[in-house]
């Protein structure tokens, strides 16, 4: 019986692996836009709920105010990637909450949280971003 439970858990983790890899690839591609100051393009490439929550103009102003003072990214290390179907204040769906330990030129230790979601067209797009 224990072997069956372990096998079932292993199969579930293996099934999540491609989902997590795809979400993480989407997060990294989106972060490249932000890192290079292409803020309007990052808004355009974000998930529909992200774009519905903030206008492009407000996003560009907000992210420039947050990221500008931090300076260039010197390193970014994946620390966790957690699949979930529920997030506070968001509709149920397929999400992966990804955290990176990031070193910026003017902030030696930060945690970036990027949350891609699987949209109806089967594409992973970022639905949330937070840096602390």
N, CA, C and O atoms as CSV, one atom per row, in Angstrom:
chain,resi,resn,atom,element,x,y,z
A,1,UNK,N,N,0.823,-1.191,0.000
A,1,UNK,CA,C,0.000,0.000,0.000
A,1,UNK,C,C,0.868,1.256,0.000
A,1,UNK,O,O,0.586,2.198,-0.740
A,2,UNK,N,N,1.919,1.283,0.817
A,2,UNK,CA,C,2.816,2.439,0.867
A,2,UNK,C,C,3.478,2.648,-0.496
A,2,UNK,O,O,3.636,3.783,-0.946
A,3,UNK,N,N,3.863,1.552,-1.149
A,3,UNK,CA,C,4.496,1.652,-2.459
A,3,UNK,C,C,3.559,2.294,-3.473
A,3,UNK,O,O,4.014,3.053,-4.328
A,4,UNK,N,N,2.272,2.011,-3.401
A,4,UNK,CA,C,1.309,2.607,-4.318
A,4,UNK,C,C,1.168,4.103,-4.083
A,4,UNK,O,O,1.058,4.875,-5.036
A,5,UNK,N,N,1.169,4.513,-2.830
A,5,UNK,CA,C,1.070,5.934,-2.507
A,5,UNK,C,C,2.301,6.673,-3.023
A,5,UNK,O,O,2.176,7.749,-3.607
A,6,UNK,N,N,3.472,6.113,-2.817
A,6,UNK,CA,C,4.713,6.719,-3.301
A,6,UNK,C,C,4.710,6.779,-4.824
A,6,UNK,O,O,5.107,7.790,-5.402
A,7,UNK,N,N,4.273,5.718,-5.473
A,7,UNK,CA,C,4.213,5.685,-6.929
A,7,UNK,C,C,3.240,6.746,-7.444
A,7,UNK,O,O,3.547,7.453,-8.404
A,8,UNK,N,N,2.082,6.860,-6.819
A,8,UNK,CA,C,1.100,7.857,-7.234
A,8,UNK,C,C,1.659,9.266,-7.075
A,8,UNK,O,O,1.455,10.108,-7.949
A,9,UNK,N,N,2.358,9.536,-5.981
A,9,UNK,CA,C,2.956,10.853,-5.757
A,9,UNK,C,C,4.038,11.129,-6.794
A,9,UNK,O,O,4.147,12.252,-7.285
A,10,UNK,N,N,4.831,10.130,-7.132
A,10,UNK,CA,C,5.887,10.281,-8.127
A,10,UNK,C,C,5.299,10.584,-9.494
A,10,UNK,O,O,5.822,11.434,-10.215
A,11,UNK,N,N,4.227,9.909,-9.861
A,11,UNK,CA,C,3.570,10.147,-11.144
A,11,UNK,C,C,3.000,11.563,-11.184
A,11,UNK,O,O,3.106,12.238,-12.207
A,12,UNK,N,N,2.395,12.024,-10.081
A,12,UNK,CA,C,1.839,13.374,-10.034
A,12,UNK,C,C,2.932,14.420,-10.205
A,12,UNK,O,O,2.743,15.383,-10.949
A,13,UNK,N,N,4.063,14.257,-9.541
A,13,UNK,CA,C,5.178,15.193,-9.672
A,13,UNK,C,C,5.721,15.174,-11.098
A,13,UNK,O,O,6.012,16.228,-11.663
A,14,UNK,N,N,5.860,13.993,-11.681
A,14,UNK,CA,C,6.357,13.888,-13.051
A,14,UNK,C,C,5.412,14.577,-14.024
A,14,UNK,O,O,5.862,15.205,-14.983
A,15,UNK,N,N,4.096,14.469,-13.787
A,15,UNK,CA,C,3.127,15.119,-14.658
A,15,UNK,C,C,3.217,16.636,-14.542
A,15,UNK,O,O,2.974,17.338,-15.523
A,16,UNK,N,N,3.558,17.154,-13.370
A,16,UNK,CA,C,3.676,18.593,-13.165
A,16,UNK,C,C,4.966,19.160,-13.750
A,16,UNK,O,O,5.029,20.352,-14.047
A,17,UNK,N,N,5.989,18.337,-13.919
A,17,UNK,CA,C,7.295,18.827,-14.350
A,17,UNK,C,C,7.243,19.614,-15.657
A,17,UNK,O,O,7.798,20.712,-15.700
A,18,UNK,N,N,6.605,19.118,-16.734
A,18,UNK,CA,C,6.563,19.912,-17.967
A,18,UNK,C,C,5.814,21.234,-17.781
A,18,UNK,O,O,6.205,22.256,-18.344
A,19,UNK,N,N,4.742,21.210,-16.994
A,19,UNK,CA,C,3.970,22.414,-16.702
A,19,UNK,C,C,4.855,23.455,-16.015
A,19,UNK,O,O,4.852,24.628,-16.388
A,20,UNK,N,N,5.596,23.023,-15.027
A,20,UNK,CA,C,6.475,23.931,-14.288
A,20,UNK,C,C,7.583,24.452,-15.206
A,20,UNK,O,O,7.913,25.637,-15.164
A,21,UNK,N,N,8.151,23.588,-16.023
A,21,UNK,CA,C,9.213,24.013,-16.941
A,21,UNK,C,C,8.695,25.044,-17.936
A,21,UNK,O,O,9.374,26.032,-18.217
A,22,UNK,N,N,7.500,24.822,-18.470
A,22,UNK,CA,C,6.923,25.768,-19.431
A,22,UNK,C,C,6.615,27.108,-18.759
A,22,UNK,O,O,6.873,28.169,-19.326
A,23,UNK,N,N,6.068,27.049,-17.559
A,23,UNK,CA,C,5.759,28.276,-16.827
A,23,UNK,C,C,7.042,29.043,-16.498
A,23,UNK,O,O,7.085,30.268,-16.605
A,24,UNK,N,N,8.073,28.320,-16.100
A,24,UNK,CA,C,9.339,28.967,-15.751
A,24,UNK,C,C,9.986,29.589,-16.984
A,24,UNK,O,O,10.577,30.666,-16.895
A,25,UNK,N,N,9.882,28.926,-18.124
A,25,UNK,CA,C,10.416,29.493,-19.366
A,25,UNK,C,C,9.674,30.780,-19.719
A,25,UNK,O,O,10.288,31.750,-20.162
A,26,UNK,N,N,8.364,30.791,-19.525
A,26,UNK,CA,C,7.570,31.997,-19.796
A,26,UNK,C,C,7.962,33.118,-18.838
A,26,UNK,O,O,8.068,34.277,-19.238
A,27,UNK,N,N,8.175,32.767,-17.577
A,27,UNK,CA,C,8.575,33.769,-16.584
A,27,UNK,C,C,9.925,34.377,-16.957
A,27,UNK,O,O,10.094,35.595,-16.904
A,28,UNK,N,N,10.878,33.540,-17.331
A,28,UNK,CA,C,12.210,34.054,-17.682
A,28,UNK,C,C,12.164,34.950,-18.920
A,28,UNK,O,O,12.829,35.985,-18.964
A,29,UNK,N,N,11.381,34.555,-19.923
A,29,UNK,CA,C,11.261,35.378,-21.137
A,29,UNK,C,C,10.641,36.732,-20.801
A,29,UNK,O,O,11.064,37.764,-21.321
A,30,UNK,N,N,9.640,36.717,-19.931
A,30,UNK,CA,C,8.979,37.959,-19.527
A,30,UNK,C,C,9.936,38.820,-18.703
A,30,UNK,O,O,9.989,40.037,-18.883
A,31,UNK,N,N,10.681,38.200,-17.813
A,31,UNK,CA,C,11.647,38.945,-17.007
A,31,UNK,C,C,12.724,39.598,-17.876
A,31,UNK,O,O,13.217,40.676,-17.544
A,32,UNK,N,N,13.088,38.957,-18.978
A,32,UNK,CA,C,14.062,39.558,-19.889
A,32,UNK,C,C,13.545,40.891,-20.422
A,32,UNK,O,O,14.313,41.841,-20.577
A,33,UNK,N,N,12.244,40.961,-20.701
A,33,UNK,CA,C,11.656,42.222,-21.153
A,33,UNK,C,C,11.774,43.275,-20.063
A,33,UNK,O,O,12.181,44.406,-20.328
A,34,UNK,N,N,11.423,42.908,-18.848
A,34,UNK,CA,C,11.493,43.852,-17.727
A,34,UNK,C,C,12.943,44.254,-17.472
A,34,UNK,O,O,13.241,45.434,-17.286
A,35,UNK,N,N,13.836,43.276,-17.464
A,35,UNK,CA,C,15.252,43.558,-17.206
A,35,UNK,C,C,15.841,44.540,-18.214
A,35,UNK,O,O,16.708,45.343,-17.873
A,36,UNK,N,N,15.370,44.472,-19.447
A,36,UNK,CA,C,15.911,45.345,-20.494
A,36,UNK,C,C,15.139,46.659,-20.610
A,36,UNK,O,O,15.375,47.440,-21.531
A,37,UNK,N,N,14.216,46.902,-19.674
A,37,UNK,CA,C,13.475,48.157,-19.673
A,37,UNK,C,C,12.356,48.223,-20.691
A,37,UNK,O,O,11.816,49.297,-20.953
A,38,UNK,N,N,12.005,47.089,-21.267
A,38,UNK,CA,C,10.924,47.043,-22.262
A,38,UNK,C,C,9.592,46.807,-21.530
A,38,UNK,O,O,8.930,45.783,-21.700
A,39,UNK,N,N,9.236,47.797,-20.715
A,39,UNK,CA,C,8.095,47.662,-19.808
A,39,UNK,C,C,6.766,47.575,-20.552
A,39,UNK,O,O,5.910,46.768,-20.192
A,40,UNK,N,N,6.586,48.394,-21.580
A,40,UNK,CA,C,5.329,48.341,-22.341
A,40,UNK,C,C,5.168,46.967,-22.986
A,40,UNK,O,O,4.072,46.409,-23.007
A,41,UNK,N,N,6.249,46.436,-23.503
A,41,UNK,CA,C,6.191,45.111,-24.121
A,41,UNK,C,C,5.899,44.030,-23.077
A,41,UNK,O,O,5.211,43.054,-23.375
A,42,UNK,N,N,6.416,44.197,-21.857
A,42,UNK,CA,C,6.121,43.220,-20.806
A,42,UNK,C,C,4.631,43.243,-20.475
A,42,UNK,O,O,4.043,42.194,-20.211
A,43,UNK,N,N,4.021,44.412,-20.486
A,43,UNK,CA,C,2.581,44.517,-20.253
A,43,UNK,C,C,1.822,43.827,-21.390
A,43,UNK,O,O,0.864,43.094,-21.145
A,44,UNK,N,N,2.248,44.060,-22.616
A,44,UNK,CA,C,1.579,43.466,-23.772
A,44,UNK,C,C,1.692,41.943,-23.769
A,44,UNK,O,O,0.793,41.257,-24.256
A,45,UNK,N,N,2.781,41.409,-23.227
A,45,UNK,CA,C,3.009,39.964,-23.196
A,45,UNK,C,C,2.418,39.297,-21.950
A,45,UNK,O,O,2.478,38.074,-21.821
A,46,UNK,N,N,1.855,40.079,-21.041
A,46,UNK,CA,C,1.310,39.544,-19.792
A,46,UNK,C,C,-0.058,38.899,-20.032
A,46,UNK,O,O,-0.680,39.092,-21.077
A,47,UNK,N,N,-0.504,38.136,-19.048
A,47,UNK,CA,C,-1.804,37.467,-19.098
A,47,UNK,C,C,-2.933,38.493,-19.067
A,47,UNK,O,O,-2.764,39.610,-18.577
A,48,UNK,N,N,-4.071,38.098,-19.591
A,48,UNK,CA,C,-5.238,38.986,-19.648
A,48,UNK,C,C,-5.622,39.559,-18.276
A,48,UNK,O,O,-5.889,40.757,-18.191
A,49,UNK,N,N,-5.662,38.759,-17.196
A,49,UNK,CA,C,-6.018,39.347,-15.900
A,49,UNK,C,C,-5.037,40.427,-15.437
A,49,UNK,O,O,-5.434,41.389,-14.779
A,50,UNK,N,N,-3.775,40.270,-15.777
A,50,UNK,CA,C,-2.747,41.278,-15.464
A,50,UNK,C,C,-3.094,42.579,-16.185
A,50,UNK,O,O,-3.139,43.652,-15.582
A,51,UNK,N,N,-3.338,42.454,-17.503
A,51,UNK,CA,C,-3.647,43.642,-18.313
A,51,UNK,C,C,-4.972,44.277,-17.904
A,51,UNK,O,O,-5.137,45.492,-18.017
A,52,UNK,N,N,-5.915,43.465,-17.429
A,52,UNK,CA,C,-7.197,43.990,-16.961
A,52,UNK,C,C,-7.049,44.746,-15.643
A,52,UNK,O,O,-7.823,45.659,-15.358
A,53,UNK,N,N,-6.057,44.367,-14.843
A,53,UNK,CA,C,-5.882,44.944,-13.509
A,53,UNK,C,C,-5.150,46.286,-13.530
A,53,UNK,O,O,-5.323,47.103,-12.626
A,54,UNK,N,N,-4.330,46.513,-14.565
A,54,UNK,CA,C,-3.541,47.748,-14.623
A,54,UNK,C,C,-3.366,48.153,-16.082
A,54,UNK,O,O,-3.110,47.314,-16.946
A,55,UNK,N,N,-3.506,49.438,-16.339
A,55,UNK,CA,C,-3.329,49.922,-17.711
A,55,UNK,C,C,-1.847,49.854,-18.081
A,55,UNK,O,O,-0.976,49.805,-17.212
A,56,UNK,N,N,-1.585,49.852,-19.364
A,56,UNK,CA,C,-0.202,49.832,-19.830
A,56,UNK,C,C,0.561,51.044,-19.299
A,56,UNK,O,O,1.695,50.917,-18.837
A,57,UNK,N,N,-0.061,52.208,-19.366
A,57,UNK,CA,C,0.580,53.437,-18.896
A,57,UNK,C,C,0.923,53.338,-17.409
A,57,UNK,O,O,2.028,53.690,-16.997
A,58,UNK,N,N,-0.035,52.856,-16.606
A,58,UNK,CA,C,0.208,52.740,-15.167
A,58,UNK,C,C,1.256,51.675,-14.871
A,58,UNK,O,O,2.069,51.849,-13.963
A,59,UNK,N,N,1.253,50.570,-15.623
A,59,UNK,CA,C,2.258,49.527,-15.431
A,59,UNK,C,C,3.655,50.082,-15.711
A,59,UNK,O,O,4.575,49.878,-14.919
A,60,UNK,N,N,3.812,50.772,-16.820
A,60,UNK,CA,C,5.124,51.312,-17.193
A,60,UNK,C,C,5.618,52.267,-16.103
A,60,UNK,O,O,6.786,52.219,-15.717
A,61,UNK,N,N,4.745,53.119,-15.617
A,61,UNK,CA,C,5.128,54.064,-14.566
A,61,UNK,C,C,5.496,53.331,-13.269
A,61,UNK,O,O,6.498,53.652,-12.629
A,62,UNK,N,N,4.680,52.353,-12.892
A,62,UNK,CA,C,4.896,51.626,-11.641
A,62,UNK,C,C,6.164,50.789,-11.685
A,62,UNK,O,O,6.971,50.842,-10.758
A,63,UNK,N,N,6.350,50.019,-12.748
A,63,UNK,CA,C,7.513,49.122,-12.805
A,63,UNK,C,C,8.808,49.932,-12.955
A,63,UNK,O,O,9.848,49.524,-12.438
A,64,UNK,N,N,8.758,51.053,-13.644
A,64,UNK,CA,C,9.946,51.907,-13.741
A,64,UNK,C,C,10.326,52.443,-12.362
A,64,UNK,O,O,11.508,52.534,-12.032
A,65,UNK,N,N,9.321,52.797,-11.559
A,65,UNK,CA,C,9.589,53.308,-10.215
A,65,UNK,C,C,10.126,52.221,-9.286
A,65,UNK,O,O,10.918,52.504,-8.387
A,66,UNK,N,N,9.693,50.979,-9.503
A,66,UNK,CA,C,10.138,49.867,-8.659
A,66,UNK,C,C,11.506,49.352,-9.102
A,66,UNK,O,O,12.419,49.217,-8.288
A,67,UNK,N,N,11.641,49.070,-10.379
A,67,UNK,CA,C,12.864,48.431,-10.860
A,67,UNK,C,C,14.000,49.401,-11.136
A,67,UNK,O,O,15.165,49.045,-10.958
A,68,UNK,N,N,13.696,50.598,-11.561
A,68,UNK,CA,C,14.742,51.561,-11.887
A,68,UNK,C,C,15.775,51.754,-10.790
A,68,UNK,O,O,16.972,51.653,-11.060
A,69,UNK,N,N,15.352,52.030,-9.555
A,69,UNK,CA,C,16.318,52.252,-8.472
A,69,UNK,C,C,17.153,51.014,-8.118
A,69,UNK,O,O,18.221,51.141,-7.519
A,70,UNK,N,N,16.680,49.836,-8.481
A,70,UNK,CA,C,17.421,48.616,-8.145
A,70,UNK,C,C,18.646,48.416,-9.020
A,70,UNK,O,O,19.593,47.739,-8.620
A,71,UNK,N,N,18.636,48.997,-10.204
A,71,UNK,CA,C,19.750,48.823,-11.128
A,71,UNK,C,C,19.655,47.509,-11.890
A,71,UNK,O,O,18.645,46.808,-11.826
A,72,UNK,N,N,20.701,47.197,-12.596
A,72,UNK,CA,C,20.737,46.008,-13.450
A,72,UNK,C,C,20.728,44.721,-12.619
A,72,UNK,O,O,21.203,44.691,-11.483
A,73,UNK,N,N,20.185,43.675,-13.207
A,73,UNK,CA,C,20.221,42.354,-12.582
A,73,UNK,C,C,21.631,41.802,-12.712
A,73,UNK,O,O,22.181,41.735,-13.812
A,74,UNK,N,N,22.208,41.412,-11.595
A,74,UNK,CA,C,23.534,40.794,-11.606
A,74,UNK,C,C,23.449,39.277,-11.567
A,74,UNK,O,O,24.282,38.589,-12.158
A,75,UNK,N,N,22.444,38.754,-10.873
A,75,UNK,CA,C,22.227,37.300,-10.854
A,75,UNK,C,C,20.786,37.029,-10.453
A,75,UNK,O,O,20.146,37.831,-9.772
A,76,UNK,N,N,20.295,35.878,-10.894
A,76,UNK,CA,C,18.932,35.466,-10.559
A,76,UNK,C,C,18.941,33.951,-10.443
A,76,UNK,O,O,19.303,33.245,-11.384
A,77,UNK,N,N,18.540,33.461,-9.280
A,77,UNK,CA,C,18.555,32.024,-9.012
A,77,UNK,C,C,17.147,31.554,-8.643
A,77,UNK,O,O,16.513,32.105,-7.743
A,78,UNK,N,N,16.679,30.550,-9.338
A,78,UNK,CA,C,15.381,29.959,-9.036
A,78,UNK,C,C,15.443,29.309,-7.659
A,78,UNK,O,O,16.325,28.493,-7.391
A,79,UNK,N,N,14.504,29.672,-6.787
A,79,UNK,CA,C,14.472,29.065,-5.454
A,79,UNK,C,C,13.258,28.170,-5.256
A,79,UNK,O,O,13.312,27.223,-4.471
A,80,UNK,N,N,12.151,28.459,-5.962
A,80,UNK,CA,C,10.979,27.586,-5.862
A,80,UNK,C,C,10.048,27.820,-7.034
A,80,UNK,O,O,10.014,28.899,-7.627
A,81,UNK,N,N,9.292,26.776,-7.353
A,81,UNK,CA,C,8.266,26.844,-8.398
A,81,UNK,C,C,7.134,25.924,-7.956
A,81,UNK,O,O,7.254,24.699,-7.995
A,82,UNK,N,N,6.036,26.540,-7.535
A,82,UNK,CA,C,4.949,25.796,-6.909
A,82,UNK,C,C,3.676,25.876,-7.756
A,82,UNK,O,O,3.075,26.945,-7.854
A,83,UNK,N,N,3.256,24.765,-8.368
A,83,UNK,CA,C,1.986,24.780,-9.111
A,83,UNK,C,C,0.803,24.906,-8.150
A,83,UNK,O,O,0.832,24.380,-7.038
A,84,UNK,N,N,-0.218,25.601,-8.591
A,84,UNK,CA,C,-1.435,25.742,-7.792
A,84,UNK,C,C,-2.604,26.039,-8.730
A,84,UNK,O,O,-2.412,26.477,-9.864
A,85,UNK,N,N,-3.793,25.800,-8.246
A,85,UNK,CA,C,-4.989,26.119,-9.019
A,85,UNK,C,C,-5.776,27.263,-8.387
A,85,UNK,O,O,-6.766,27.727,-8.954
A,86,UNK,N,N,-5.338,27.717,-7.217
A,86,UNK,CA,C,-6.043,28.801,-6.529
A,86,UNK,C,C,-5.051,29.807,-5.969
A,86,UNK,O,O,-4.032,29.452,-5.376
A,87,UNK,N,N,-5.386,31.076,-6.178
A,87,UNK,CA,C,-4.599,32.174,-5.616
A,87,UNK,C,C,-5.564,33.196,-5.049
A,87,UNK,O,O,-6.643,33.391,-5.607
A,88,UNK,N,N,-5.207,33.856,-3.954
A,88,UNK,CA,C,-6.082,34.876,-3.378
A,88,UNK,C,C,-6.379,35.991,-4.389
A,88,UNK,O,O,-5.466,36.542,-5.003
A,89,UNK,N,N,-7.646,36.310,-4.550
A,89,UNK,CA,C,-8.039,37.406,-5.430
A,89,UNK,C,C,-7.969,37.110,-6.911
A,89,UNK,O,O,-8.132,38.016,-7.728
A,90,UNK,N,N,-7.728,35.855,-7.277
A,90,UNK,CA,C,-7.620,35.486,-8.689
A,90,UNK,C,C,-8.596,34.348,-8.987
A,90,UNK,O,O,-8.914,33.552,-8.104
A,91,UNK,N,N,-9.069,34.274,-10.230
A,91,UNK,CA,C,-9.955,33.162,-10.568
A,91,UNK,C,C,-9.198,31.831,-10.512
A,91,UNK,O,O,-7.984,31.797,-10.714
A,92,UNK,N,N,-9.908,30.749,-10.241
A,92,UNK,CA,C,-9.269,29.435,-10.275
A,92,UNK,C,C,-8.686,29.209,-11.664
A,92,UNK,O,O,-9.252,29.647,-12.665
A,93,UNK,N,N,-7.567,28.532,-11.713
A,93,UNK,CA,C,-6.896,28.259,-12.981
A,93,UNK,C,C,-5.618,27.492,-12.714
A,93,UNK,O,O,-5.421,26.954,-11.625
A,94,UNK,N,N,-4.761,27.445,-13.701
A,94,UNK,CA,C,-3.464,26.777,-13.568
A,94,UNK,C,C,-2.391,27.858,-13.455
A,94,UNK,O,O,-2.161,28.630,-14.385
A,95,UNK,N,N,-1.748,27.891,-12.306
A,95,UNK,CA,C,-0.708,28.873,-12.010
A,95,UNK,C,C,0.543,28.149,-11.529
A,95,UNK,O,O,0.475,27.013,-11.060
A,96,UNK,N,N,1.675,28.813,-11.651
A,96,UNK,CA,C,2.899,28.372,-10.999
A,96,UNK,C,C,3.486,29.613,-10.324
A,96,UNK,O,O,3.807,30.601,-10.984
A,97,UNK,N,N,3.620,29.544,-9.007
A,97,UNK,CA,C,4.202,30.646,-8.248
A,97,UNK,C,C,5.706,30.388,-8.184
A,97,UNK,O,O,6.160,29.427,-7.562
A,98,UNK,N,N,6.458,31.254,-8.832
A,98,UNK,CA,C,7.904,31.078,-8.982
A,98,UNK,C,C,8.622,32.157,-8.186
A,98,UNK,O,O,8.274,33.335,-8.257
A,99,UNK,N,N,9.625,31.740,-7.431
A,99,UNK,CA,C,10.438,32.710,-6.701
A,99,UNK,C,C,11.900,32.582,-7.114
A,99,UNK,O,O,12.433,31.488,-7.301
A,100,UNK,N,N,12.518,33.742,-7.246
A,100,UNK,CA,C,13.938,33.837,-7.571
A,100,UNK,C,C,14.637,34.655,-6.493
A,100,UNK,O,O,14.085,35.631,-5.985
A,101,UNK,N,N,15.839,34.254,-6.153
A,101,UNK,CA,C,16.714,35.090,-5.338
A,101,UNK,C,C,17.526,35.899,-6.351
A,101,UNK,O,O,18.277,35.349,-7.157
A,102,UNK,N,N,17.354,37.206,-6.284
A,102,UNK,CA,C,17.936,38.077,-7.300
A,102,UNK,C,C,18.864,39.097,-6.664
A,102,UNK,O,O,18.584,39.660,-5.606
A,103,UNK,N,N,19.969,39.312,-7.343
A,103,UNK,CA,C,20.936,40.335,-6.921
A,103,UNK,C,C,20.901,41.430,-7.989
A,103,UNK,O,O,21.146,41.185,-9.170
A,104,UNK,N,N,20.592,42.631,-7.536
A,104,UNK,CA,C,20.586,43.798,-8.410
A,104,UNK,C,C,21.818,44.641,-8.101
A,104,UNK,O,O,22.443,44.475,-7.054
A,105,UNK,N,N,22.160,45.535,-9.006
A,105,UNK,CA,C,23.324,46.397,-8.806
A,105,UNK,C,C,23.215,47.214,-7.517
A,105,UNK,O,O,24.219,47.469,-6.852
A,106,UNK,N,N,21.988,47.624,-7.167
A,106,UNK,CA,C,21.805,48.476,-5.987
A,106,UNK,C,C,21.012,47.807,-4.868
A,106,UNK,O,O,20.586,48.470,-3.923
A,107,UNK,N,N,20.817,46.513,-4.974
A,107,UNK,CA,C,20.156,45.747,-3.910
A,107,UNK,C,C,20.721,44.337,-3.983
A,107,UNK,O,O,20.437,43.577,-4.909
A,108,UNK,N,N,21.525,44.010,-2.984
A,108,UNK,CA,C,22.273,42.752,-3.051
A,108,UNK,C,C,21.422,41.504,-2.843
A,108,UNK,O,O,21.817,40.413,-3.255
A,109,UNK,N,N,20.267,41.647,-2.215
A,109,UNK,CA,C,19.439,40.466,-1.971
A,109,UNK,C,C,17.968,40.830,-2.069
A,109,UNK,O,O,17.442,41.587,-1.254
A,110,UNK,N,N,17.320,40.281,-3.076
A,110,UNK,CA,C,15.893,40.521,-3.277
A,110,UNK,C,C,15.227,39.191,-3.618
A,110,UNK,O,O,15.878,38.256,-4.084
A,111,UNK,N,N,13.937,39.124,-3.381
A,111,UNK,CA,C,13.136,37.983,-3.792
A,111,UNK,C,C,12.135,38.486,-4.822
A,111,UNK,O,O,11.332,39.377,-4.545
A,112,UNK,N,N,12.197,37.902,-6.014
A,112,UNK,CA,C,11.214,38.207,-7.049
A,112,UNK,C,C,10.215,37.056,-7.092
A,112,UNK,O,O,10.602,35.887,-7.116
A,113,UNK,N,N,8.943,37.391,-7.102
A,113,UNK,CA,C,7.895,36.395,-7.258
A,113,UNK,C,C,7.191,36.682,-8.585
A,113,UNK,O,O,6.662,37.771,-8.807
A,114,UNK,N,N,7.200,35.683,-9.451
A,114,UNK,CA,C,6.583,35.791,-10.764
A,114,UNK,C,C,5.550,34.669,-10.852
A,114,UNK,O,O,5.854,33.515,-10.550
A,115,UNK,N,N,4.336,35.009,-11.264
A,115,UNK,CA,C,3.275,34.005,-11.308
A,115,UNK,C,C,2.707,33.892,-12.717
A,115,UNK,O,O,1.819,34.657,-13.092
A,116,UNK,N,N,3.215,32.943,-13.497
A,116,UNK,CA,C,2.606,32.671,-14.799
A,116,UNK,C,C,1.303,31.886,-14.621
A,116,UNK,O,O,1.126,31.150,-13.650
A,117,UNK,N,N,0.405,32.063,-15.580
A,117,UNK,CA,C,-0.832,31.287,-15.595
A,117,UNK,C,C,-1.016,30.705,-16.990
A,117,UNK,O,O,-0.555,31.273,-17.980
A,118,UNK,N,N,-1.687,29.581,-17.051
A,118,UNK,CA,C,-1.984,28.951,-18.329
A,118,UNK,C,C,-3.273,29.558,-18.855
A,118,UNK,O,O,-4.339,29.384,-18.265
A,119,UNK,N,N,-3.168,30.270,-19.965
A,119,UNK,CA,C,-4.363,30.908,-20.529
A,119,UNK,C,C,-5.118,29.927,-21.417
A,119,UNK,O,O,-4.621,28.847,-21.737
A,120,UNK,N,N,-6.325,30.323,-21.809
A,120,UNK,CA,C,-7.204,29.434,-22.563
A,120,UNK,C,C,-6.598,28.960,-23.873
A,120,UNK,O,O,-6.943,27.884,-24.362
A,121,UNK,N,N,-5.692,29.754,-24.450
A,121,UNK,CA,C,-5.069,29.351,-25.715
A,121,UNK,C,C,-3.911,28.372,-25.513
A,121,UNK,O,O,-3.249,27.987,-26.476
A,122,UNK,N,N,-3.664,27.964,-24.243
A,122,UNK,CA,C,-2.600,27.005,-23.948
A,122,UNK,C,C,-1.232,27.635,-23.756
A,122,UNK,O,O,-0.227,26.928,-23.681
A,123,UNK,N,N,-1.186,28.962,-23.676
A,123,UNK,CA,C,0.074,29.684,-23.517
A,123,UNK,C,C,0.232,30.136,-22.073
A,123,UNK,O,O,-0.709,30.628,-21.450
A,124,UNK,N,N,1.451,29.959,-21.551
A,124,UNK,CA,C,1.777,30.468,-20.216
A,124,UNK,C,C,2.148,31.934,-20.350
A,124,UNK,O,O,3.005,32.300,-21.154
A,125,UNK,N,N,1.482,32.781,-19.542
A,125,UNK,CA,C,1.781,34.211,-19.517
A,125,UNK,C,C,1.803,34.678,-18.072
A,125,UNK,O,O,1.096,34.130,-17.226
A,126,UNK,N,N,2.604,35.674,-17.794
A,126,UNK,CA,C,2.743,36.181,-16.430
A,126,UNK,C,C,1.474,36.920,-16.009
A,126,UNK,O,O,0.981,37.803,-16.711
A,127,UNK,N,N,0.962,36.530,-14.843
A,127,UNK,CA,C,-0.241,37.170,-14.309
A,127,UNK,C,C,0.068,37.987,-13.052
A,127,UNK,O,O,-0.801,38.695,-12.543
A,128,UNK,N,N,1.287,37.890,-12.559
A,128,UNK,CA,C,1.655,38.658,-11.380
A,128,UNK,C,C,3.166,38.758,-11.215
A,128,UNK,O,O,3.910,37.849,-11.582
A,129,UNK,N,N,3.599,39.882,-10.655
A,129,UNK,CA,C,5.025,40.105,-10.399
A,129,UNK,C,C,5.161,40.947,-9.141
A,129,UNK,O,O,4.432,41.916,-8.931
A,130,UNK,N,N,6.105,40.551,-8.323
A,130,UNK,CA,C,6.363,41.276,-7.070
A,130,UNK,C,C,7.833,41.135,-6.748
A,130,UNK,O,O,8.400,40.052,-6.897
A,131,UNK,N,N,8.456,42.210,-6.309
A,131,UNK,CA,C,9.853,42.153,-5.877
A,131,UNK,C,C,9.944,42.773,-4.496
A,131,UNK,O,O,9.393,43.842,-4.236
A,132,UNK,N,N,10.656,42.076,-3.613
A,132,UNK,CA,C,10.854,42.609,-2.261
A,132,UNK,C,C,12.279,42.369,-1.842
A,132,UNK,O,O,12.667,42.739,-0.734
